[in-house]
Amino acid sequence: MTDAGAPSDRPDSAGQAGLDVGAAARPYRVLARKYRPSSFDDLIGQDALVRTISNAFETHRIPQAWILTGVRGVGKTTTARILARALNYELSDGSVQGPTIHMPVLGTHCQAIMESRHMDVLEMDAASHTGVDDVRQINDSVRYAPASARYKVYIIDEVHMLSTAAFNAFLKTLEEPPEHAKFVFATTEIRKVPVTVLSRCQRFDLRRVEADVLMAHLGTIAGKEGVEIEPEALGIIARAAEGSVRDSLSLLDQAIAHAAGPVHADAVRQMLGLADRTRVIDLFEHLARGDIASAFREFRDQYDTGADPIVVLSDLAEFVNFATRVKYVPALADNVAFSETERLRARDFAAKLSIRVLSRMWQMLLKGIAEVQTATRPAAAAEMVLVRIAYVADLPTPDEAIRLIEQNGGASPVVAASPAPRGSPAPTMAVSQRAVARAPAAAPRASAEPSVRPPMLASPNGHGEPARKIASFRELVALAGEKRDLLTKSALETDVRLVRFEDGRL
């Protein structure tokens, strides 16, 4: 006796638990597949592509081949399937007689095409079918008319993976295909596709989707799923996706599972291993003031709570970039992809800091991130990067050092420079000498003309023997080389612009 029809011992257990038995029986589909666009109206962030294809269909200027390129997750394969659906769109009443982009309802072939099971729409993954034999099969089958649809459509994904022989075998068919055949190629490496293939296709570059567009899209999907999510959390996901719709939906799926309820920004940061953006901005403020001790404490607090040193430096670099952009284009401070706190503080720092300071911090952060990535102790390496940034925060830029020299009548800029940041050693003379060496030559003035007496001109034994006579600037450079003073020799050759050379004076 089987128990197929036997009553359950606990007939109300599912109802008491509040579970949907039908939903539990159905396999779960990830958001990226569940909300995949099925028409050009659903495609987001690719307005140029949609407009071009729409005009081509309306004017009956449909090419025989398209090639779609872009980063992962921007809709290349989805666009190829929508194209196949538009080419073969038919209704059972016969009201549609040709290709169209207006597909308000599912047509005769639509469901099978979108599920990749239509016999006249052939999809091939070039990553696993790279040989010339695979292309020969296409060349042999392309001659036959479609079985039920209007066109026979060949979708080849990752087409750049085809071998050279396979590309060569494709050329003739691609140039003069039968009237009933269309080709759609997709690739992330357009530079690896031969020019002979590109010249036979109509190319579309699918761009990264803007963060604010992604936020609106994610908010719509979260509403359909009945999930409550903070706008700041949407912004974090949109920025982390880097313009990829599929990546953003995967992160949203993960965030919903991670939160098991309303999705808050802190939960998303914890899930992604990100530092608190407010605390990152606090760290930036300590660095801008040259407060190394406070910067150390803030970084260590973030590190102890699980923040990755590389992520902290990357977030710092992103905020520097945002503040720089706001300084030049104030309207960018209204970008909803950033939180209200980030926008307000970026506007404040953009007003206080010069572009030279921001550019210097950007360059040091880029170099520091590369150092931390290769360091055996990333946290210690990140701290040393912060020390360098805070140390130079109060130092004058080269043009400011030159102005100080001119205002003080040629006095050393070390005296006029700002005090060293707290917790750091005082700046050395080498920094000031480098600023002087890079100064553009001004008109000779007796009061402000610096006197250069290189140490190698003094007597080596220190007993007052006559110094070597230097007749020209070239001899001075040669003498530096003879004395193996490579630093002075390099500075004379690269940083000094000669105005006048006299005995004992430069």
JOVEN-V81855 format. One record per backbone hydrogen bond with DSSP energy under -1.0 kcal/mol. CO is the residue of the C=O (numbers start at 1). NH is the residue of the N-H. E is the energy in kcal/mol with one decimal. If there is no record, write none. Layout:
# JOVEN-V81855
CO/NH/E
CO/NH/E
This chain:
# JOVEN-V81855
10/13/-1.6
12/16/-3.0
13/17/-1.7
14/19/-2.2
20/24/-2.5
21/25/-1.7
22/26/-1.3
30/34/-2.7
31/35/-2.4
33/36/-1.1
46/50/-2.2
47/51/-2.6
48/52/-2.2
49/53/-2.5
50/54/-2.4
51/55/-2.3
52/56/-2.2
53/57/-2.4
54/58/-2.3
55/59/-2.0
56/61/-2.6
64/183/-2.2
65/202/-2.0
66/185/-2.8
67/204/-2.4
68/187/-2.3
69/206/-3.1
73/245/-1.5
73/246/-1.6
75/79/-2.2
76/80/-2.0
77/81/-2.1
78/82/-2.3
79/83/-2.5
80/84/-2.2
81/85/-2.4
82/86/-2.8
83/87/-2.5
84/88/-1.4
86/100/-1.6
90/108/-2.9
91/94/-1.8
109/113/-2.1
110/114/-2.7
111/115/-1.2
112/117/-2.7
113/116/-1.6
120/153/-2.0
122/155/-3.0
124/157/-2.4
125/128/-1.3
125/129/-1.1
130/163/-2.3
131/135/-1.1
132/136/-2.1
133/137/-1.6
134/138/-1.3
135/139/-2.6
136/140/-2.2
137/141/-2.0
138/142/-2.1
141/144/-1.2
152/182/-2.3
153/122/-2.4
154/184/-2.9
155/124/-2.9
156/186/-2.1
157/126/-2.5
158/161/-2.0
159/162/-1.8
163/167/-2.3
164/168/-2.3
165/169/-2.0
170/174/-2.6
171/175/-2.1
172/176/-2.2
178/181/-1.7
180/152/-3.6
182/154/-2.6
183/66/-2.1
184/156/-2.4
185/68/-3.1
186/159/-2.1
187/70/-1.1
189/192/-1.4
190/193/-1.3
194/198/-2.0
195/199/-2.5
197/200/-1.2
198/201/-1.6
202/67/-2.3
204/69/-2.4
210/214/-2.4
211/215/-2.5
212/216/-2.0
213/217/-2.2
214/218/-3.0
215/219/-2.5
216/220/-2.0
217/221/-2.1
218/222/-2.7
219/223/-1.9
220/224/-1.9
221/225/-2.0
222/227/-2.9
228/263/-3.1
230/234/-1.9
231/235/-2.2
232/236/-2.0
233/237/-2.2
234/238/-2.6
235/239/-2.3
236/240/-2.3
237/241/-1.8
241/244/-1.2
243/209/-2.1
244/248/-1.9
245/249/-2.3
246/250/-2.3
247/251/-2.4
248/252/-2.3
249/253/-2.5
250/254/-2.2
251/255/-2.7
252/256/-2.4
253/257/-1.9
254/258/-2.5
255/259/-2.6
256/260/-2.1
263/230/-2.2
264/268/-1.7
265/269/-2.5
266/270/-2.4
267/271/-2.2
268/272/-2.3
269/273/-1.1
269/274/-2.5
276/280/-2.1
277/281/-2.1
278/282/-1.9
279/283/-2.3
280/284/-2.1
281/285/-2.2
282/286/-2.1
283/287/-2.1
284/288/-2.5
285/289/-1.7
286/291/-2.4
290/292/-1.3
291/295/-1.9
292/296/-2.7
293/297/-2.2
294/298/-2.5
295/299/-2.5
296/300/-2.7
297/301/-2.3
298/302/-2.1
299/303/-2.8
300/304/-2.6
301/305/-1.2
302/307/-2.3
303/306/-1.4
308/312/-2.4
309/313/-2.3
310/314/-2.5
311/315/-2.6
312/316/-2.2
313/317/-2.5
314/318/-2.3
315/319/-2.3
316/320/-2.4
317/321/-2.4
318/322/-2.4
319/323/-2.9
320/324/-2.3
321/325/-2.4
322/326/-2.4
323/327/-1.8
324/328/-1.4
325/329/-3.2
329/332/-2.1
330/333/-1.8
331/334/-1.7
332/335/-1.7
335/338/-1.5
339/343/-2.3
340/344/-2.4
341/345/-2.5
342/346/-2.2
343/347/-1.9
344/348/-1.8
345/349/-2.7
346/350/-2.3
347/351/-1.3
348/352/-1.3
349/353/-2.8
354/358/-2.0
355/359/-2.5
356/360/-2.2
357/361/-2.3
358/362/-2.3
359/363/-2.4
360/364/-2.2
361/365/-2.3
362/366/-2.3
363/367/-2.1
364/368/-2.3
365/369/-2.7
366/370/-1.6
367/371/-1.8
368/372/-2.6
369/373/-2.0
377/381/-2.3
378/382/-2.5
379/383/-2.1
380/384/-1.9
381/385/-1.7
382/386/-2.2
383/387/-2.1
384/388/-2.0
385/389/-2.2
386/390/-2.6
387/391/-2.5
388/392/-1.7
397/401/-2.5
398/402/-2.1
399/403/-2.0
400/404/-2.1
401/405/-2.1
402/406/-2.4
403/407/-2.6
404/408/-1.9
405/410/-3.0
406/409/-1.0
412/415/-1.2
413/417/-1.4
421/424/-1.6
422/292/-1.0
429/433/-2.7
430/434/-2.1
431/435/-1.8
432/436/-2.3
433/437/-2.7
434/438/-1.6
436/439/-1.4
445/449/-1.3
454/457/-1.9
455/458/-1.6
472/476/-1.4
473/477/-2.0
474/478/-2.4
475/479/-2.5
476/480/-1.9
477/481/-1.7
478/482/-2.2
479/483/-2.3
480/485/-2.3
481/484/-1.1
484/486/-1.5
485/489/-2.4
486/490/-2.6
487/491/-2.2
488/492/-2.6
489/493/-2.0
490/494/-2.2
491/495/-2.2
502/505/-1.6
505/502/-2.5
